[in-house]
Amino acid sequence: MRSLRFVLCVMALVAGIGMPALAPADPGGIRDLSPTSLQRRLTAVVDHAARCTVRIDTDDGMGSGTILSSDGLILTSAHVIEGADDVVVTLTDGRRFPGRILGINGQGDIALVRISARGLPHATLDERDAVAPGQWVVAVGHPVSAFDDFQPTVSAGVVRRVDGVIRAGEDKVFRNAIVSDVPLSPGSSGGGLWDLDGHLAGLNAAVTRNERGAFSVRIAEYIVDADRLRRGEHFDRKAASLDDDADGVGRSTDRRSYFRNNLGYLESRLAARTVTLRDDTSTLGRGFIVSSKGEVLTPSGLAQGELPGFCVTARLSDGRAVAARLVAVDRTNDVALWSLPEDDCGDYPFFRLDTAVTPVRGALALQGSGGRNGMKGGIVGAPQRTPPLVMTGEVYYPNVVQVDLRLYRQDLGSPVMDIDGRLIGMVVQHRLRRS
């Protein structure tokens, strides 16, 4: 089976700075925030968190980091920079600086890097160490392939536990790790985990073995060793025990349950406008209806190189199977237009293509499969960006939205909408990770 992490959606155009003050969060009731309140909190946090996030390139790979001071102190994971001869730090404004490695706690997977800069936006630490199970948190970093816009991606989820001692490999031990269901991918290591008060609560370090959760080092682990790290010491601070309960975290359903419990009433809207295309042997993918007469948009790949007039089977949300006829294909923009037969029951429900719908980073997003997997929810990780060709299979997408949804290959073509029921875009590409 393959799990799909960061999803690219073609937009519906197919037709020294401090954190702003936020209202204190209620640690016991974060999961009970209304979708509107959650979205407001998320969007308020992610803009500042993104500006505090850097990309770190070394001669051995890449990762992320978080700016801790206006004069260029950067927190990252030890495994991002260990053994590197050259470290280059890129800010969100595109400026690049050579990085000087300071201290490293190898076993705790914590490191500090210094760049020569002034007046940088920087994080405020969660010195209360108040993150708790049931709270929403936001991860910010530079996962998967590098983007030319230098902007990080954000994802969100719910904290499951904060007391695990997790061994990762032979030499990394995360003491009292924060375990959450935030989707993470390679390159996220070293990026920050933020609470909804805008405080840096942790350091993203690893994914669980079943790839259903994420481990983050609590910021308290950095605070304990901050002076030693600033002085440039390299050391291993051993954990009190070496219990390996990485497989015991299980599969979290908190995030998915939140969307179903609070936005489940939108599932029928998504399903009624989603179709599943099949050939004689298998599911090709999804599409969605964009006119009352039954016009359907899908990725161009579902046309399988055929000419207009080609037909496949379209399954509707009510279980009916009808013929979908190919009308036109635009391979440059990776979109195909299909036509359904006249509906004896009346007009088809459809999504309006509205160019005024502009998603923002941190906004809630919903994806509909039209099948048994139902509706999935996530957040907009990065709006309106151009992914590198190496990430998209050499297909040029000038304007996409990145969303932190976990999908499957047959979900290509699915609609993604906001919590007001407006179409954001169509799933067209993804980053594969084998599970």
C-alpha positions in Angstrom: 0.0 0.0 0.0 1.2 3.5 -0.6 0.3 6.5 1.6 0.3 10.0 0.1 1.4 12.8 2.2 1.6 16.3 0.8 -1.0 16.8 -1.9 -0.9 19.3 -4.7 -4.2 20.8 -5.9 -4.5 22.7 -9.1 -6.4 25.8 -8.2 -10.0 26.2 -9.4 -8.6 28.7 -11.9 -8.9 25.8 -14.3 -11.8 27.3 -15.9 13.4 41.5 15.2 9.6 41.0 14.6 7.5 39.5 17.5 4.6 37.2 17.4 1.2 39.0 17.4 -0.6 38.6 20.7 -3.1 35.8 20.6 -5.8 34.9 23.1 -4.5 32.1 25.5 -5.5 28.7 24.5 -7.6 26.4 26.7 -5.4 23.3 27.0 -8.3 21.1 28.0 -10.6 22.2 25.2 -8.5 22.6 22.1 -10.1 19.6 20.4 -13.5 21.1 21.0 -12.7 24.4 19.1 -15.3 25.1 16.4 -13.9 24.8 12.8 -14.1 28.6 12.4 -12.2 29.2 15.6 -9.6 26.6 14.8 -9.1 28.0 11.4 -8.7 31.5 12.8 -6.1 30.3 15.4 -4.2 28.3 12.8 -3.9 31.1 10.2 -2.8 33.5 13.0 0.0 31.2 14.1 1.3 29.9 10.7 2.3 33.2 9.2 4.7 34.1 11.9 5.9 30.5 12.4 6.7 30.3 8.6 8.8 33.5 8.7 10.8 32.0 11.6 11.5 28.8 9.7 14.6 28.2 7.6 15.8 25.7 5.1 19.1 24.0 5.9 21.2 22.5 3.1 24.4 20.5 3.8 26.8 18.5 1.7 24.8 15.4 2.9 21.2 16.5 2.5 18.6 19.0 3.7 16.4 19.8 6.6 14.7 22.6 8.5 15.3 24.9 11.4 13.7 27.6 13.5 15.2 31.0 14.3 15.5 31.6 18.0 16.9 35.1 18.1 17.0 38.2 16.0 20.8 37.8 15.6 20.7 34.5 13.9 20.6 31.6 16.4 18.9 28.6 14.8 17.5 25.4 16.4 17.6 22.2 14.3 17.9 18.5 14.7 21.4 17.0 15.2 20.9 14.5 12.4 20.4 17.4 9.9 23.8 18.8 10.4 26.0 16.1 12.0 29.1 15.4 10.0 28.5 18.2 7.6 31.4 20.2 6.3 29.2 22.9 4.7 25.9 24.3 6.1 23.8 26.8 4.1 20.8 28.5 5.7 18.1 30.0 3.4 15.5 32.4 4.8 12.0 32.8 3.5 13.0 36.0 1.7 15.5 34.1 -0.3 18.7 35.3 1.5 21.3 32.6 2.0 23.9 32.5 4.7 26.7 30.1 5.6 25.9 28.4 8.9 28.3 27.8 11.7 27.6 24.7 13.8 27.6 25.4 17.6 26.6 22.7 20.1 25.1 19.3 19.4 23.3 16.9 21.7 23.7 13.9 19.5 21.6 11.4 21.4 18.9 13.9 22.1 19.0 15.0 18.4 19.2 18.7 19.2 21.7 21.2 17.6 22.3 24.9 17.3 23.5 26.8 14.2 24.6 30.4 14.0 24.3 32.8 10.9 25.5 36.4 10.7 22.3 38.3 10.4 20.3 41.0 12.3 16.7 41.9 12.7 15.3 38.4 12.1 11.8 37.3 13.1 12.2 34.7 15.8 10.2 32.2 17.9 9.0 32.6 21.5 9.6 29.3 23.4 7.0 27.5 25.4 8.9 27.8 28.6 5.9 26.5 30.6 6.2 23.2 28.7 2.4 23.3 28.6 1.7 21.2 25.5 -0.8 18.4 26.4 -2.7 15.5 24.8 -5.7 16.7 22.9 -4.2 20.0 21.9 -3.8 21.1 18.3 -0.3 21.8 17.1 1.3 23.0 13.9 4.5 21.7 12.2 6.4 24.0 9.9 9.3 22.9 7.7 10.7 22.2 4.2 9.5 18.6 3.4 10.1 16.7 0.1 11.6 18.6 -2.8 12.8 22.2 -2.5 10.5 25.0 -3.9 11.9 28.0 -5.6 9.7 30.4 -3.5 11.7 29.5 -0.3 8.5 29.2 1.6 8.0 26.4 4.2 5.0 24.1 4.3 2.7 23.8 7.3 0.7 20.8 8.6 -1.4 20.4 11.7 -2.7 17.6 14.0 -3.5 16.7 17.5 -1.1 15.7 20.3 -1.6 12.1 21.5 1.0 11.8 24.3 3.9 13.7 25.7 5.7 11.1 27.8 7.3 8.5 25.5 11.0 7.6 25.4 11.5 6.6 21.8 14.6 5.1 20.3 15.2 6.0 16.6 18.0 3.9 15.1 21.0 3.1 17.2 22.0 6.5 18.5 18.9 8.7 18.9 16.7 8.7 22.0 13.8 11.1 22.3 13.0 11.7 25.9 9.4 12.5 26.8 8.6 12.9 23.1 5.6 14.7 21.8 3.6 12.1 19.7 1.0 13.6 17.4 -0.8 12.8 14.2 0.7 15.7 12.3 1.7 14.5 8.8 5.5 14.8 8.3 7.8 14.0 5.4 11.6 13.9 4.8 13.0 17.4 5.1 10.7 18.3 8.0 13.3 17.3 10.5 14.5 20.3 12.6 11.4 22.3 11.9 9.3 23.6 14.7 6.2 22.3 16.4 4.0 25.2 17.5 1.0 25.5 19.8 -2.0 27.6 19.0 -0.7 30.4 21.3 2.2 30.9 18.8 4.8 29.4 21.1 7.5 27.0 19.9 6.6 23.8 21.7 8.9 21.2 20.1 11.4 20.2 17.4 10.1 17.8 14.7 12.3 14.7 14.6 10.8 11.6 13.1 7.7 9.7 12.0 6.4 6.6 13.7 7.3 3.2 12.2 3.7 2.8 10.9 4.0 6.4 9.4 0.7 7.3 11.2 2.2 9.7 13.6 5.1 12.1 14.3 7.7 12.4 17.1 8.8 15.9 18.2 11.4 16.7 20.9 9.9 18.9 23.6 11.3 22.4 23.8 12.0 21.7 27.5 14.8 19.3 26.3 16.5 22.2 24.5 16.0 24.6 27.4 17.8 22.2 29.8 20.9 22.2 27.6 20.7 25.7 26.0 23.8 27.1 27.7 25.9 24.1 26.8 24.7 24.2 23.2 25.3 27.9 22.9 28.9 27.4 24.2 29.5 24.9 21.3 29.7 21.7 23.3 29.1 18.4 21.6 27.7 15.8 24.0 25.2 12.9 24.4 22.7 13.3 27.3 21.4 9.9 27.9 17.8 9.1 28.5 16.7 7.7 31.9 15.5 4.5 30.2 15.7 3.0 26.7 12.2 1.6 26.3 11.3 1.4 22.7 7.5 1.9 22.5 7.5 3.3 19.0 5.0 0.7 17.8 2.8 1.3 20.8 1.6 4.7 19.7 -0.9 3.1 17.3 -2.9 4.9 14.6 -4.3 8.2 15.8 -7.9 9.1 14.7 -8.1 12.4 16.6 -7.5 14.6 13.6 -9.9 12.7 11.3 -12.5 12.4 14.0 -12.4 16.2 14.5 -13.3 16.9 10.9 -16.0 14.2 10.8 -17.6 15.3 14.1 -17.5 19.0 13.3 -17.8 19.2 9.5 -19.5 15.9 8.7 -22.5 17.8 7.4 -20.4 18.8 4.4 -19.6 15.2 3.5 -22.8 14.8 1.5 -22.1 18.0 -0.4 -18.6 16.7 -1.4 -19.9 13.2 -2.3 -22.8 14.4 -4.5 -20.4 16.4 -6.6 -17.7 13.7 -6.9 -17.6 10.9 -9.5 -15.3 7.8 -9.7 -14.1 6.8 -13.2 -13.5 3.2 -14.0 -12.4 1.2 -17.0 -13.2 -2.5 -17.5 -10.7 -3.6 -14.8 -9.9 -0.9 -12.3 -10.5 2.5 -10.8 -8.8 5.2 -12.8 -9.4 8.1 -10.4 -11.9 10.7 -9.3 -13.4 13.8 -10.9 -16.0 16.4 -9.9 -19.0 17.9 -11.5 -18.8 21.6 -12.6 -22.1 22.2 -14.3 -25.7 21.3 -13.9 -25.6 19.5 -17.2 -23.0 17.0 -15.9 -19.7 18.4 -17.1 -16.8 16.7 -15.1 -13.2 17.8 -14.6 -10.4 15.2 -14.0 -6.6 15.1 -14.4 -5.6 14.6 -18.0 -4.0 11.2 -17.2 -7.5 9.6 -16.7 -8.0 10.0 -20.4 -5.3 7.4 -21.0 -4.1 9.2 -24.2 -7.4 8.7 -25.9 -9.2 11.1 -28.2 -12.5 13.0 -27.6 -15.4 10.6 -27.8 -13.7 7.9 -25.7 -16.0 6.6 -22.9 -15.4 5.1 -19.4 -17.8 4.3 -16.6 -18.6 7.0 -14.0 -20.0 6.0 -10.7 -22.1 8.6 -8.9 -22.5 9.0 -5.1 -25.9 7.4 -5.2 -24.4 4.2 -6.7 -25.5 4.7 -10.3 -23.1 3.8 -13.0 -23.3 6.0 -16.2 -21.2 6.6 -19.2 -18.7 9.5 -19.1 -17.7 10.7 -22.6 -14.4 12.5 -23.1 -14.9 16.0 -24.5 -11.5 17.6 -24.4 -8.0 17.2 -23.0 -5.5 19.9 -22.0 -2.3 18.0 -21.2 -0.4 21.2 -20.7 -2.5 22.1 -17.6 -3.2 18.4 -16.8 -7.0 18.7 -17.0 -9.7 16.7 -19.0 -13.3 17.6 -19.5 -15.9 14.8 -19.6 -19.7 14.8 -20.2 -22.3 12.7 -18.3 -25.6 11.8 -19.9 -28.7 13.9 -19.1 -29.9 13.1 -15.6 -33.5 11.8 -15.5 -33.6 13.0 -11.9 -33.0 16.7 -12.9 -29.9 18.9 -12.8 -26.6 17.5 -11.4 -25.3 19.1 -8.2 -22.1 20.9 -9.1 -19.2 23.0 -7.9 -18.9 26.6 -9.2 -15.5 27.5 -10.6 -14.9 30.8 -8.8 -11.6 32.6 -9.4 -12.3 34.8 -6.4 -11.7 31.8 -4.0 -8.2 32.3 -2.8 -7.0 29.8 0.0 -4.7 31.0 2.7 -2.0 29.1 4.6 -3.4 27.4 7.6 -7.0 27.4 6.4 -9.0 24.1 6.8 -9.5 22.0 3.7 -11.7 19.0 3.0 -11.3 16.3 0.4 -14.0 14.0 -0.9 -13.3 10.6 -2.4 -16.9 9.8 -3.3 -16.3 6.3 -2.0 -16.2 4.3 1.3 -13.2 6.3 2.6 -15.5 9.4 2.9 -14.3 12.9 3.7 -10.8 13.7 4.9 -9.7 17.0 6.4 -6.4 18.9 6.6 -5.0 22.4 6.3 -3.6 24.4 3.4 0.1 24.1 3.8 1.2 26.5 1.1 -1.1 28.4 -1.3 -0.3 29.4 -4.8 3.1 28.0 -5.5 5.0 26.3 -8.4 6.4 22.9 -7.6 9.7 21.8 -9.2 9.4 19.5 -12.2 11.4 16.8 -10.4 8.5 16.6 -7.9 5.7 16.5 -10.5 7.0 14.0 -13.1 8.0 16.8 -15.5 4.5 18.3 -15.6 4.5 22.1 -15.2 1.9 23.4 -12.7 2.2 27.2 -12.5 -0.3 27.6 -9.6 -1.0 24.9 -7.1 -2.1 24.6 -3.5 -0.3 22.3 -1.1 -2.5 20.5 1.4 -1.5 18.1 4.2 -3.9 15.3 3.3 -3.1 11.6 3.4 -4.5 10.1 0.3 -4.2 7.1 -2.1 -3.5 6.9 -5.8 -7.2 6.5 -6.7 -7.9 9.8 -5.0 -6.3 11.7 -7.9 -8.9 14.0 -9.3 -10.8 14.4 -6.1 -12.2 17.9 -5.3 -10.8 19.9 -2.3 -13.0 22.6 -0.8 -13.0 25.0 2.1 -15.3 24.9 5.1 -17.7 27.2 3.4 -18.2 24.6 0.7 -16.3 26.4 -2.0 -14.0 24.6 -4.4 -10.3 25.1 -3.8 -8.9 22.8 -6.4 -8.4 19.3 -7.7 -5.9 16.7 -6.5 -3.4 16.2 -9.3 0.0 15.3 -7.8 1.4 13.9 -4.6 4.6 12.7 -2.9 4.7 9.0 -2.5 6.0 7.2 0.6 5.8 3.4 0.9 4.2 2.0 4.0 
